[in-house]
């Protein structure tokens, strides 16, 4: 996740997505329960796991991280609606970020649960030729060096933590995951959590516009790339309910990734915003972070304006600094506390959008992409 937006010039709105996970469970629609699970990520304090009830038990959407603490929180919240965790028979994952897919593999191990995700869903841990994570942009491929087998060995082992290759990005930056501290934290998980984290391949995949029955409702899958290439929302046209994942959030804007298959992930994101805004009869939006809300079109407009302003900011920055690397642009676009791989990834996505629109040019200098804004 990245930048936030103010609705007025005078006072910032409450950033709902940062709020800590409440232990309270609410029925947000008949047979749909909101379970807030704790996470600790920049700008985020919880993930909404939605439990959809049917005659056989429950489908859960985005069950959080796979660690024992999150698993216990899920069990405690399920108990509030009189349902043991063993009644979860299906997991739907909106996209390939660990605060969303992390607990899916655990539930497959413990419950033999089905894992449902978009047809292009992939993670760093289970990618293959059909669902790989590398990016190719006009001959520039990210040779990020990540080896799923070596990661699994490091995570499941009990000896000294081996040094893993540094991941490389298409623009010449580096990605720090996984660090030795992160592997140390993950090694403290129980076996179900660790094994589920590296073995979470979906056994059911959905395509755009496909209809799937979950929780006794017919949901239309809506492919919404941008935040990730495999992001998918669920729309119930009968009751006008949209499970929006991270695509549309109530008070912050989702990170736009420069590490997708797309040549222009920002253009994909704009198109996907327009796609959900055009859905007929949306009455309630259930986001993956923050509170449920009703004004989908208003939020789409605000999020799009934010990114248009970000493009204008980059144009002004480029006029000041001239030809510069993605990392340099990101340091001018983001505050210092946000510097790093996420800021660089979003900056790269916006710069590529400008280049493809004819508003910027790029060249490689000492292994790093440089951009110059056209005047």
C-alpha positions in Angstrom: 0.0 0.0 0.0 1.2 3.5 -0.6 0.0 7.1 -0.6 -3.1 8.5 1.0 -5.6 11.1 -0.1 -7.4 13.9 1.7 -11.1 14.5 0.9 -10.8 18.2 1.9 -8.0 20.7 2.1 -8.7 21.6 5.7 -8.5 18.2 7.6 -7.4 14.7 6.8 -10.0 12.0 7.0 -9.5 9.0 9.3 -7.4 6.4 7.6 -9.6 3.5 8.4 -7.2 0.9 7.0 -4.7 1.7 9.7 -7.1 0.9 12.6 -6.1 -2.2 14.7 -8.2 -5.3 14.2 -11.4 -5.3 16.2 -12.4 -8.5 17.9 -16.0 -7.8 17.1 -17.7 -9.7 14.3 -20.4 -8.1 12.3 -22.9 -9.5 9.8 -22.6 -7.0 7.0 -25.2 -8.7 4.8 -27.3 -11.9 5.3 -24.9 -14.8 5.7 -21.8 -12.5 5.2 -19.7 -11.8 8.3 -16.8 -9.4 8.6 -13.9 -10.8 10.7 -11.0 -8.4 11.2 -7.6 -10.1 11.4 -4.5 -8.4 12.8 -1.6 -7.4 10.5 1.2 -5.0 11.0 2.2 -3.5 7.6 2.9 0.1 6.6 -0.4 1.9 6.6 -2.4 -1.2 7.6 -3.6 -2.6 10.9 -6.0 -5.3 9.9 -7.3 -7.3 7.0 -11.0 -8.0 6.5 -11.7 -11.7 6.2 -15.3 -12.2 5.0 -17.0 -15.4 6.0 -19.7 -16.5 3.6 -22.1 -19.1 5.1 -23.9 -21.9 3.2 -25.5 -25.2 4.0 -22.1 -27.0 4.1 -20.2 -24.5 6.2 -18.2 -21.4 5.2 -16.1 -19.9 2.5 -13.6 -17.3 3.8 -12.2 -14.5 1.7 -8.6 -13.4 2.3 -7.7 -15.3 5.6 -4.7 -13.1 6.5 -1.2 -14.3 7.3 -0.4 -18.0 8.0 1.1 -17.5 11.5 -0.3 -19.1 14.6 -1.5 -15.8 16.0 -3.6 -15.0 13.0 -4.9 -18.6 12.9 -6.0 -18.2 16.5 -7.7 -14.8 15.8 -9.6 -16.5 12.9 -10.7 -19.3 15.2 -11.8 -16.8 17.9 -13.9 -14.8 15.5 -15.4 -17.8 13.9 -16.4 -19.0 17.3 -18.4 -15.8 17.8 -20.8 -16.9 15.0 -21.0 -20.4 16.4 -18.8 -21.9 13.8 -15.6 -23.9 14.4 -12.8 -23.3 11.9 -13.2 -26.9 10.7 -16.4 -25.8 9.0 -14.4 -23.7 6.5 -14.4 -25.7 3.3 -13.3 -23.0 0.7 -10.9 -20.1 0.6 -11.2 -17.3 -1.9 -8.1 -15.2 -2.4 -8.5 -11.8 -4.1 -4.8 -11.4 -5.0 -1.2 -12.6 -4.4 -0.2 -10.6 -1.4 0.6 -12.5 1.8 -1.8 -10.7 4.0 -4.5 -12.1 1.7 -3.3 -15.5 0.5 -1.1 -16.4 3.5 -3.6 -18.4 5.5 -5.0 -20.3 2.5 -2.5 -23.0 2.5 -2.9 -23.6 6.2 -6.6 -24.2 5.7 -5.9 -26.6 2.9 -3.7 -28.6 5.2 -6.0 -28.6 8.2 -9.4 -28.6 6.5 -8.7 -30.0 3.0 -10.2 -26.6 1.9 -10.4 -25.6 -1.8 -8.3 -22.6 -2.7 -10.0 -20.3 -5.3 -8.2 -17.5 -7.1 -7.9 -15.8 -10.5 -6.6 -17.9 -13.4 -3.3 -15.9 -13.4 -2.8 -16.0 -9.6 0.8 -16.7 -8.7 3.2 -16.0 -5.8 6.9 -16.0 -5.5 6.7 -19.3 -3.8 4.7 -21.3 -6.4 5.4 -19.7 -9.7 5.9 -21.8 -12.8 6.0 -21.4 -16.6 2.2 -20.8 -16.8 2.0 -18.4 -13.9 5.4 -16.7 -13.5 6.0 -13.4 -11.8 8.8 -12.0 -14.1 8.2 -8.8 -16.0 9.2 -8.2 -19.6 9.0 -4.7 -21.0 10.4 -4.3 -24.5 13.2 -6.7 -23.9 13.9 -5.7 -20.3 13.3 -8.7 -18.1 13.5 -8.8 -14.3 16.0 -11.5 -13.5 15.1 -11.2 -9.8 17.1 -14.2 -8.6 14.4 -15.5 -6.3 14.5 -19.3 -6.0 11.3 -20.8 -4.4 13.0 -24.1 -3.6 15.9 -22.3 -1.7 13.4 -20.1 0.1 11.4 -23.2 1.2 14.5 -24.9 2.4 15.5 -21.9 4.3 12.1 -21.5 5.9 11.5 -25.2 6.8 15.1 -25.8 7.9 16.5 -25.4 11.4 20.1 -24.7 10.7 21.8 -21.4 10.0 19.8 -19.2 7.6 21.5 -19.3 4.2 22.1 -16.2 2.2 19.5 -15.9 -0.5 20.0 -14.1 -3.8 19.0 -10.5 -4.0 15.9 -9.9 -6.0 16.3 -7.5 -8.9 13.7 -5.3 -10.5 13.3 -4.2 -14.1 14.5 -0.7 -13.2 17.7 -1.8 -11.6 16.6 -1.6 -7.9 16.6 -4.4 -5.4 13.9 -6.0 -3.3 14.9 -7.0 0.3 12.4 -9.9 0.8 13.1 -12.2 2.3 15.5 -10.9 4.9 17.1 -13.1 7.5 14.9 -11.4 10.2 11.8 -12.3 8.2 12.9 -15.9 7.8 13.7 -16.0 11.5 10.1 -14.8 12.3 8.6 -17.3 9.9 10.6 -20.2 11.3 8.8 -19.6 14.6 5.5 -20.5 13.0 4.0 -23.9 13.4 4.4 -26.5 10.6 0.9 -25.9 9.2 1.7 -22.2 8.8 5.1 -22.7 7.2 4.1 -25.5 4.9 0.9 -23.7 3.9 2.8 -20.6 3.1 5.0 -22.3 0.4 2.2 -24.6 -0.8 -0.8 -22.5 -1.6 -1.4 -23.2 -5.3 -5.1 -22.7 -6.1 -6.9 -25.8 -7.2 -9.8 -23.7 -8.6 -9.1 -20.8 -10.9 -11.7 -18.3 -12.1 -11.7 -16.1 -15.3 -13.0 -12.6 -15.8 -16.8 -12.6 -15.9 -17.0 -16.2 -14.7 -19.8 -17.0 -12.2 -19.0 -19.0 -9.1 -21.3 -20.0 -6.2 -19.8 -19.1 -2.8 -21.8 -18.8 0.4 -25.0 -19.7 -1.4 -24.7 -16.7 -3.7 -23.8 -16.4 -7.3 -20.8 -14.1 -7.7 -19.3 -12.7 -10.9 -15.5 -12.6 -11.0 -14.3 -9.2 -12.1 -10.6 -9.2 -13.0 -9.1 -5.9 -11.7 -5.4 -5.7 -12.4 -3.1 -2.9 -11.3 -2.5 -3.4 -7.6 -1.4 -6.9 -8.8 -1.8 -8.5 -12.1 -4.0 -11.2 -10.7 -6.4 -9.1 -8.5 -10.0 -10.1 -8.8 -13.2 -8.7 -7.2 -16.5 -10.6 -6.6 -19.8 -9.0 -7.5 -23.2 -10.3 -6.4 -25.7 -8.6 -8.8 -28.7 -10.0 -6.9 -28.0 -8.0 -3.8 -25.6 -5.4 -5.2 -22.6 -6.5 -3.1 -19.0 -6.0 -4.3 -16.1 -7.7 -2.5 -13.5 -5.2 -3.7 -10.3 -6.6 -2.1 -7.5 -4.0 -2.4 -8.8 -2.6 -5.7 -11.1 0.0 -4.1 -10.4 1.0 -0.5 -12.4 3.5 1.5 -9.7 6.1 2.6 -6.3 5.2 1.0 -5.3 4.4 -2.5 -3.8 1.0 -3.4 -0.2 0.6 -4.4 0.2 0.2 -8.2 2.8 -2.4 -8.9 5.5 -2.1 -11.5 6.1 -5.8 -11.2 3.2 -7.3 -13.2 3.1 -8.9 -16.6 1.6 -5.7 -18.1 3.4 -3.1 -20.1 1.3 -0.5 -18.4 -0.2 -1.5 -15.0 -1.5 2.0 -14.3 -3.5 2.0 -17.5 -4.8 -1.4 -16.5 -5.7 -0.1 -13.1 -7.6 2.9 -14.6 -9.6 0.6 -16.9 -10.4 -1.7 -13.9 -11.6 1.2 -11.9 -13.9 2.2 -14.7 -15.0 -1.5 -15.0 -16.2 -1.7 -11.3 -17.7 1.8 -11.4 -19.9 0.7 -14.4 -21.3 -2.4 -12.5 -25.0 -2.0 -12.3 -26.6 -1.8 -8.9 -23.7 -1.8 -6.5 -25.2 -1.0 -3.0 -22.5 -2.2 -0.7 -18.7 -2.4 -1.1 -16.8 -4.8 1.2 -13.1 -3.8 1.0 -10.2 -5.9 2.3 -9.1 -3.0 4.6 -11.2 -0.4 6.3 -15.0 -0.2 6.8 -17.7 -1.2 4.3 -19.0 1.7 2.3 -21.7 2.6 -0.3 -20.3 5.3 -2.6 -18.3 3.2 -5.1 -18.3 5.7 -7.9 -17.2 8.5 -5.5 -14.3 6.5 -4.3 -13.3 5.4 -7.9 -13.3 9.1 -8.9 -11.1 10.1 -5.9 -8.6 7.3 -6.5 -8.3 8.1 -10.2 -7.8 11.8 -9.4 -5.0 10.9 -7.0 -3.1 9.0 -9.7 -3.6 11.7 -12.3 -2.2 14.1 -9.8 0.7 11.8 -9.2 1.5 11.8 -12.9 1.4 15.6 -12.9 3.8 15.6 -9.9 6.2 13.4 -11.8 6.1 15.7 -14.8 7.0 18.7 -12.5 9.7 16.6 -10.8 11.2 15.7 -14.2 11.2 19.3 -15.2 13.3 20.1 -12.1 15.8 17.2 -12.0 16.0 16.2 -15.7 17.2 12.8 -16.7 17.2 10.6 -13.5 16.8 7.0 -12.3 13.6 5.5 -11.0 15.1 5.6 -7.5 15.8 9.3 -7.8 12.3 10.0 -9.0 10.8 8.0 -6.2 12.8 10.0 -3.6 11.2 13.2 -4.9 7.7 11.7 -5.2 7.6 10.0 -1.8 8.5 11.1 1.7 11.6 9.6 3.1 9.8 7.3 5.5 8.3 5.5 2.4 11.5 5.2 0.4 12.3 1.6 -0.8 11.1 -1.1 -3.1 7.3 -0.3 -2.9 7.8 3.4 -3.7 10.2 2.5 -6.6 7.7 0.0 -8.0 4.9 2.5 -8.0 7.1 5.3 -9.4 8.2 2.9 -12.2 4.6 2.1 -13.1 3.8 5.8 -13.4 6.9 6.6 -15.4 6.2 3.8 -17.8 2.7 5.1 -18.2 4.1 8.5 -19.1 6.6 6.9 -21.5 4.0 4.9 -23.3 1.8 8.0 -23.6 4.7 9.8 -25.3 5.4 12.1 -22.3 8.7 10.6 -21.3 11.7 8.7 -22.7 13.9 6.1 -21.0 17.4 4.8 -21.3 19.6 2.4 -19.3 22.6 3.9 -17.4 24.9 1.5 -15.5 22.2 -1.1 -15.2 19.5 1.4 -14.0 16.6 2.8 -16.0 16.6 6.6 -16.4 13.7 8.7 -17.5 13.4 12.1 -18.9 10.1 13.9 -19.1 9.2 15.4 -22.4 8.5 19.2 -22.3 
